[in-house]
Amino acid sequence: MAFRSLLFLTVILLIHPAARSDDDLPSDAELAAFNRTSFPSDFLFGASSSAFQYEGAANVRDKIADQSNASKADEFYKLHQDDVSRIKNIGLDAFRISISWSRLIRYKNDTPVLRRRGLEYYNNLINGLLNTSDGQRRVEPFVTLFHWDTPQFLEEKYGGFLNESIVNDYVEYVNFCFKNFGDRPVYQYALAVGRFDNSSQNCPEGNSGTEPYIVAHNILRAHAAAVKLYRNNYTDSQKGKIGIVLNVDWLIPYDKNNASDRQAVDRAFAFHYGWFMQPIYNGSYPAVMREYIGDRLPKFNITESAMLNGSYDFVGLNYYTAGYAMDVECSKGPKNYYTDPCVNVTKQRNGTDIGPKSCSGWLYVYPRGIRELLLFTKNKYNNPEIYITENGFSTCNHRDINDPRRTAYHYHHLKYIKSVLPDVDRVEPAKEKNKNVKGYLLWSLLDDFEWNSGYTVEFGIIHVNYTEDSLDRKYKHSAKWYKHFLNPMLKEIGSPK
């Protein structure tokens, strides 16, 4: 999901190859010929992480595929100095971290108290990335303020983001961040999810017809309040930017000749992408959401709408996959977020997958979708500054560092990103280009704890040895390729320390 100074985020194809697919493994010659020199000199390349998935923070096993937990994860909290060395060895321009609200803040008698060890850890991590002594490479920190880990105290007190009280507590928390980390060049963003009941996705409690919309509403209100705080109190002195990062899949009509399926695509985008993007763009939810959800969709008051309008300096996009959208009859049963759009999204059409499948059941490879998404965002939302903040491929082959399909995944996505950037040597239609795409951060630097998949899938370009509990790191083929992509004059890659 990139900033020259403090950035806080609270969230085609040039040539269509006829005989090749987007999952074909590029040849060594193709890999060698394509590198960062094909992009603008100020385009940022990096990798992403998150506190919960890397640091080790929780001990909850419910619904985890392998009954594991994140109590150790990658032990990034203890091992981050060596991992920062690996980041610089690969040659990243930027690295996305997230701040664990609970690691930085504890609550004593309902009062937030700064945890000194947490503050020291994040300061050391940020300083390590920025350190240029002894010829070290400077790496721009991308800092996520909230990555799905609400403090348990607030969950138990009032239900977390289900309660509007979270807005004030969130503003207090981010104010700690602005004060303590805002004196250095840092980029930050946040994103969150709700819970769902048994009528949808087999969750044990909650109301999927109302809670997702309440949670999203309070996330947006918290985001707007945080942006207002930063712009009023910190922008002039810290010279930073603030934005949001959103997860978005590309969608294609199941039947492009069917008007209902084309409308289903528009509706699905409104419910998924527009749900968050339109309020920060113009202060209101998409009209089609109001039409289909009715009074279950909360309303912003005049002040909140004004605060939301334009509450970003950039947009971060997490893109992994795509799907086919088909218009379906609206459900006559209990209403919930999944059925409200009256759209069925599938990965297959006429028995054929939209693209090659990864180890994750939801992730099918469709690189050209990233180009379409970049152009859609430009044209729909007045050409905002964009960073790709996540993009990655999962494998199941544990302990195998030979991962050519991951290399191919990133290669093909970067090819499509390059195709959307203006070419100074060619005259091309402006509508087919987007000069405001500013960076690419792949997911993920390390193998990690992948939420309800636990450690059963791997997204990292660096292998982490979970099977022997040593957590030893080793570069995969994709890490070696990425280093050569970023440093095309190098002939070989060094080993991680």
N, C-alpha and C positions, 0 to 999 in steps of 0.2 A: 501498500500500500504503500527527504530532499529539501534542503534549504541552505542558503549561504549564511544566514544568521539564524536566530532562533525561529524555527518553524514549528508551530504547534498545530497538530491535526487532531481535532476532537472526534474523522473518517475521512485493385489492391495489389495488392499484388502488382508489382511493376510489370512482371511478365508472368502469365499463367502457364506453368509448365504442363504440356499436354500429356507427357508420358510418365510423370512422377507424382507421387502423393506427398502430402504434407508431413508424413511420418517416415519417408524414405531416409535412410542414413546417408548423410552427405559424405562425399569422398574426402580423403585427406587433403587433396588439392583444393576442394571447395572450402573446407574448414580453414585452411591456411590463407586463402585469398580474401576471406571475409573477416574483418576485425574492426576495432573501434575507429580506425582512421576513415571508415565509411560514414561516420556520424559527425555531427558538428563538434567542434573542439570543446564546447562547454556542456555537452551531453553527459549526464552522470550515470555511471554504471555501479551497481552494488549488489547487496544481498540482504535478506530480511530474517528476522527472528522475532520471538515474543517471550516475555518474562515467564509466563506459566509453562510454556512448552520447552523452555531452555533451562531456566534457573533451578527448578525444583521447588514446589510450593504447596502441594496438596497431597492428601492421602485418601482419596475417594475412588472406589472401584466400580460403582454402579454403572452398568451399561458400557463399560470399556471392553472392547473386543477380546483382549487377551487377559482381562482381569488385572491389568497393571494400574499404576497410578503415576502421578507426576512428582512424587516426593523427592526423586533424584533427577529425573529428566536427563539433561546433559551436564548437570552440575556446573553450569555456566557461571553461577555465582562464585564458585571457588576457582574455576579454571579459565576465567575470562581473559586473563593476561596472556596466556598462551594462545587463546583463540584470536585475540587482537593481533598477535604476531602473524597468525595464519592469514587473517584478513589483509594485512599489509603485504604479506608475501605474495598473495594472489594478485594484488594490485587494484583492489576495490577503491572507487572514489567515495562511496557512501555505504553505511551499514545501518540498518534499521533495528532499533531495540525497542522495548517497551518498558515503561515504569510500572512496577507492581504497586498499586495503590496501598495495599496492606503492608508491603515491605517498607514503604516510605512513611506511612501514617498509621498510628494506633489510636484507639479511642479510649479515653479515660474519663468516666463520668460524663459521657456524651461530648467530650471536648477532644478535638483532634490534636495529637501530640506527635511531633516529628521524631522518627526513629533515627538516631544518629548513625547506626551501622548501615541502615539502608541508604541514608544520604551519602555516607562515605563510599559505599559500593558504587552507586550511580555516578558520583563525581569521579571516582577512579576510572570507571569504564569510559565515560565521556572524555576525560582528559587523556586517557590512553589512546583513544581513537584520533584525537586532535594533535597528539604529541609529534613534533617534528625534530626533536633533538637527535643527534647522532645520525642525521640523514634519513630519519624515518619518514614514511609517507603519511601525509595528513589525510584522514578519512572523515567525511562529514557525517555526524550522527543524525539519523532520522529517529525521532523519539515518539513512540506511541504513548499517549497519556492514559488510554484505557483500552485494553485488549481482552475484554470478556471476563475480567476477574474482579467483580465487585467485592468489597470487604464483607466478610461473613457477618460482622457486627451489624452492618446496615441491612443486610438481607434479613437477619433475625429481628431487627428493630422495626422495620416498616416494609420489608419486601423489596428492597433495592430499587431498581428502575420502574417497578410497578407503582411507586409512590412519588408524587411530585416533590416531596422533601429531598429527594436525591439531588435536585438541581442545586440547592444551596450547599450541600455537602460536597458536591462535585466541584463547585466553584472554589470552595475553600481548599480543596486538594490541589487543583491546578494552580491556584495562587502560590502554594508552596513550591510547585515546580517552576513557575515563572521566576519567582524570587531566587531560587537556589541554582537553577541551571540556565537562566536566560542571559547570563553575562557572556556566554560562549556561543559560537555558531552551532546551532542544533535545529533539527527539524522534528516536529512531533505530530501525531495523529491518534484518533481514537475510534473504536467501533464496538458494538455490543449486540447481544441477541436476547430473546425472551425465552419462556418455557411454554410447552404445549401439552394439552391433555390427551387422553386416550383416543379421542375422535380423530387425532392426527398425529402420526409419528410415534405412537406408543409411549408418550411421556406420562409420568405417574400422577401429575396434578396440574391444575391450572385450567384456564378457559381459552382455547385457541381461537375463539370467535371475537374476543376482546383484548386479551392480554398482549398479543404481539403489537397491536396498534397503540396501546397505552405505553408499553415499554419504548417503542420507537418515538412516540410523541415526547416522552420525557428525555430521551437521548437528544432529540433535536433541540429541545428547550435548554438542556444543559450545554450543548454545543454553542448555541447562540449566546448564552450568558458568559461562557468562557471566552468567546471571541470578543464580546463587548469589553470584558475585563482586560484582555490583553491589549486591545486597540486603545482603550482609554488610559491605561496605566503603564504600559510597557513598550509599545511600538516605537515611540519617539526615542527612547533611550537605548533599546536593544536592537532596533532596526531589523526586526524579524518579520516573518510571514506566518500566517495561520490558515489552516485549511481542513479538509476532511478526506477520509479514505473510505471507499465503498467497494463491496464485492459485486461484480457484475458478470453474468454469462451473456454471450451473444445468442440471439434467437433468430430462427429462420421459419417462415411459414411452412407448415407440413405440406400444404399444397399451394404453391405460389400462384396458381391460377384461381384459387378459391378466395373470394373477398372476405369471407368470414375468418379464414385462417390468417389473412393479412391483418385483419382487425384484432385477432387474438394476439398477434405479436405486439402490436401497439399497446394493448391492454396489459400484457404480461410485463413489458418494459415499464409501464407506469406503476404497476404494483411492486416491482422489484427495484428498479433503478430510480424512477421518478419519486417513489415514496420518500426517499431521503434527499435526492438531488433537487427536485423542484422546490421544496420549502426553502432551501438555502439559496436558491436561484431567485425566487420571486415571492417567498413568504407564504405559499399556500400549497396544499396537497393537489395532486392531479385531479381534475374534475371527474374522470372516470372512476377513480377510487371512491369519491363521495357518492357517485351514482350507484355503485354496486354494493358499497358497505353501509351507507346510510348513517344513522346516528351512532353506530358502533365506532366510527372513525372520529376521534376527538377533534376539537376545533382550536385553533390559535386565536388568542385575543389580538386586538389591534397592536398593542405594544410588542407582543411576541412575534407577530408577523413582520413588523418593521425591523426587529432585531435579527430575524432569520434572513431577511432579504439581503443578499450579497455577503453573507457571513463566511467568506473564504477568500484566500488569495491564490489558492491552487486547489486542484482536485487530485487525489490519489486513487488509482483504479487497481483492484485486484482481479486479474483475469486468468482463468484456467481452462475454460471449456465452453461448449455451445450446445444447443438443443433445438429440436423442432417444436414449434408451438401450434397446437390444434384447437380450434374452437369446439367447446363441448357445451351441452345443456347444463345450466346452473343446477347445483345440487338442491334437492328438496329436503335434505336432512339437516342436521345441525350445521350452522354456519361456522367456518373457520378460515384462517388466512390462506390455506392451501386451495380451498374450493371457491373462495370469493371471486377470483378473477374469471371463473368459468373457462379456464384454459387448461389443457393437458400438455405438459412438456415431456417429450420423449427423446431418447438418444437414437432411436431407430426409425427408419422410414422404408416401407416396403421390404422389410426383412434385412435392411442394410444399416449398419452403424453409421452415425454421422462422422465418425473417425475412429482410429485405433484406440483400444481401451487400455487404460493404465491399471495399476493394482487397486485403485479406488473405484468403486462401482459408479461414482458420479462423474468421473473425469475421463472424457473421451477427447482425443487430440483434435483440435480444430484451429490451427494457427491463424488462418485468414480472419477469424473473428476478432482478433485484436486490432487489426486495421479497421474493420467496419465499426468497432466500438469507438475508436479514436475519432473517426470522421463523424459518427453519430453525435458524440459528445460536443464536438466543435460546432456542429450545425444546430443542435437542439438547445445548447446552453451558452451560446454567445462566445465560443472559442476560449474557454478557460485554460490557464496553464495546467498541464497534466504531467504526473509522474506515474509510471507503472510501478506499483509498490509491492505486488506479489504476482508471480507467474511461475508455475512449477509442475513437475511430473513425478508421480509416485511409482515405486517399484516394490516388488515383494522379495527380491533375491537378496536376502540378508547376507552380509559379509562379502558380497561380490562387489568389488570396486570397479568392475568393468561395466559401465552403464551407458552404452552408446545411444540408447533411445532417449535418455535424459539430455545428452548432448544435442541430439537431433531436435528435441522439443524446443530447447532454448535457441538453437540456431535458426530454426524456421520462424519462431515468433519474432526474433530480432530482425530477420529478413523482412517480415511484413511491417514491422515498425519503421525500418529504414525506408520502405516503399512509400510511407505516408509523409516523410520529411521532404521538404522542398529540395530540389537538386539545382544548385546554383548554375550549373552548366546547361540546363534544359528549361524550356518554356513549357509549363504544364498547367492544366486547369486548376485554379485555386481551390475549387470545391473538393478536389481529390487529394489535397495536401493539408497538413496540419503542422505548422511551424512551432506551435506551443507545446509540443511533446518534449519534455526536458530531461527525462531520465528513466532508467529501467533497473529495478531491484528484483532479482529472482528469489523465489522461495524454493529451497532454503539453504543457508550456509551449511548447517549441520543437519543430520538426521535428528529427529526430535520426537516428543510426545504428541501424537496427532489426535488430540481430543478423544472422541469415542472409538477411534481405531487403535488407540494406544501406540505400541511400538510395532504393530503388524505391517505398517507401510513405511516407506522411506522416501523423503523428498530432498534430502541434503545432497550437496555436491561434495561434502566431506562425510565419510562413514564414521559412525560412532558405534563402538563394540558394546552392545547391550547384552549379548548372549553370555559373555563371561564376566559381566558386571564390572569390567575394567574401565569402560567409557573411553578407551583409547581412540584417538582420531587417526584417520588415514585418508589422503586425497583419493577421490574417485577419478575416473577418466574425465568426467564432466568438469571437475575442478581444474584439471590440467589444461583442458581445452579453454576454459574461461580465462585462465591466466594468459595463455597464448593470445586469446582474442584481445585482452586488455593490454598486453605487452608484446606486440607482434614481432619485435626484433629479438626476443629471447629465443634461444634454441632448446632449452630444457627447463623444467620446473624443479625447484628445490623441494625437499621433503619438509613436511610440517614438523615443528619442534615438539 
